[in-house]
Amino acid sequence: MARPSPWSAKPTIVGAGVVLRPFTDDDVEAMGSVLADPEVLRLTGSVHTTAQARSVDPTLDEATRRWYDTRADQEDRLDLAIVDRRADRCVGEVVLNDWRPEDQTINLRIAVGPLGRGRGLGSEAIALVLGHVFTVSDTHRVELEVFAHNPRARRVYERAGFLVEGRRRDALLLDGERVDALVMAVLRPDWVEAHRPRP
């Protein structure tokens, strides 16, 4: 008999500066400005021109609202709002998806809007979700991709324990320029060693 998915339960994870939680209606509303933020759009490869990035409507359409409404029903992934504790406002999302239980591997992605940047909230969200992954599941590998024109995100991932493993050359065409995508991952043994209590 198959074991239950570790992602069926949708936790609330409390940190010093952020709370990760299942999306509330207010969180979904706040995601409109996050998903329409030109910097988020450019750095995640969601658009192919800066002009496109500047023209996205922050009002969520019904299809996107329905998508967020179904996140709590998904057993093969975990979608959590990143809530700034100080402002009590959703500033982004952290997602575990593309779960491959037979390989003990899952993908991580994160998006933080302008109201959450520059204060370490994204870094804390990544640390909290990695702690959750390696505590509640037998996951061996958490992986992600980051575009080469986003060195700030790469530094955040490296501080969280991710290592660059490879490069997908010319993976994105943005404003006529080709951008590489870096493949990064953190493995359970490395995370455990980094979090081992020191005497």
Beta strands, then each sheet from edge to edge (+ up, - down):
strand 1: 13-14
strand 2: 18-21
strand 3: 78-84
strand 4: 89-100
strand 5: 105-112
strand 6: 141-147
strand 7: 163-174
strand 8: 177-187
sheet 1: 1+ 2- 3+ 4- 5+ 6+ 8- 7+
end
